Amino acid sequence: MDRQTLSIMKACEVVGVSRRTIYNWISAGKVEYVRTAGGSIRIFADSLWRSPGVPAADAQAVPVPTHAAAVQRNT
């Protein structure tokens, strides 16, 4: 099974955070990512919703909303 990936901008839209926040999460190891052959970063969608400290293999699959309006976050 292939894991779904999102561009940085799409991840921002889906989760409702800024690009800087996504880059901070990458640096802190809070999300998993892969670099493409062209050097772009793709975020693994399932790592955006997993609990901190839970490996992605143990996390339950969460469907990715089709657009940012489908996600509401309580902060």
C-alpha positions in Angstrom: 0.0 0.0 0.0 1.4 3.4 -1.0 1.2 6.2 1.5 -0.5 9.4 0.3 1.7 12.5 0.2 0.9 16.2 0.0 2.8 19.2 -1.1 3.8 21.7 1.6 1.1 24.1 0.4 -1.6 21.4 0.3 -0.6 20.3 3.8 -0.9 23.9 5.0 -4.4 24.2 3.5 -5.6 20.8 4.9 -4.4 21.4 8.4 -4.9 25.2 8.5 -1.4 26.3 9.4 1.3 28.3 7.8 4.2 27.1 5.7 6.6 28.1 8.5 4.7 25.8 10.9 5.0 22.8 8.5 8.7 23.5 8.2 9.0 23.7 12.0 7.2 20.4 12.3 9.6 18.8 9.8 12.6 20.1 11.8 11.1 18.9 15.1 10.3 15.4 13.6 6.5 15.9 14.1 5.7 14.9 10.5 7.2 12.5 8.1 8.3 13.6 4.7 10.2 12.5 1.6 12.2 14.5 -0.9 11.4 13.9 -4.5 14.1 13.5 -7.2 13.6 17.2 -8.0 14.3 18.2 -4.4 10.7 19.0 -3.4 9.4 18.0 -0.1 6.2 15.8 0.1 4.5 15.3 3.5 3.0 11.9 4.4 -0.7 12.7 4.9 -1.1 10.2 7.7 1.7 11.8 9.8 -0.3 15.1 9.9 -2.9 13.5 12.3 -1.0 10.9 14.3 -0.4 11.3 18.0 3.1 12.6 18.9 5.4 9.7 19.6 3.3 7.1 17.8 5.2 5.6 14.8 3.3 6.0 11.5 3.0 2.2 11.1 1.0 2.1 14.4 -1.2 5.1 13.6 -4.8 4.5 12.4 -5.5 5.6 8.9 -7.3 8.9 8.7 -8.9 10.1 5.5 -7.5 13.3 4.0 -10.1 16.0 3.5 -10.5 17.1 -0.1 -10.2 20.8 0.8 -9.3 23.0 3.8 -12.9 23.8 4.6 -13.5 20.2 5.5 -11.1 20.6 8.5 -11.9 22.5 11.6 -9.4 22.7 14.3 -10.0 23.7 17.9 -7.1 25.6 19.3 
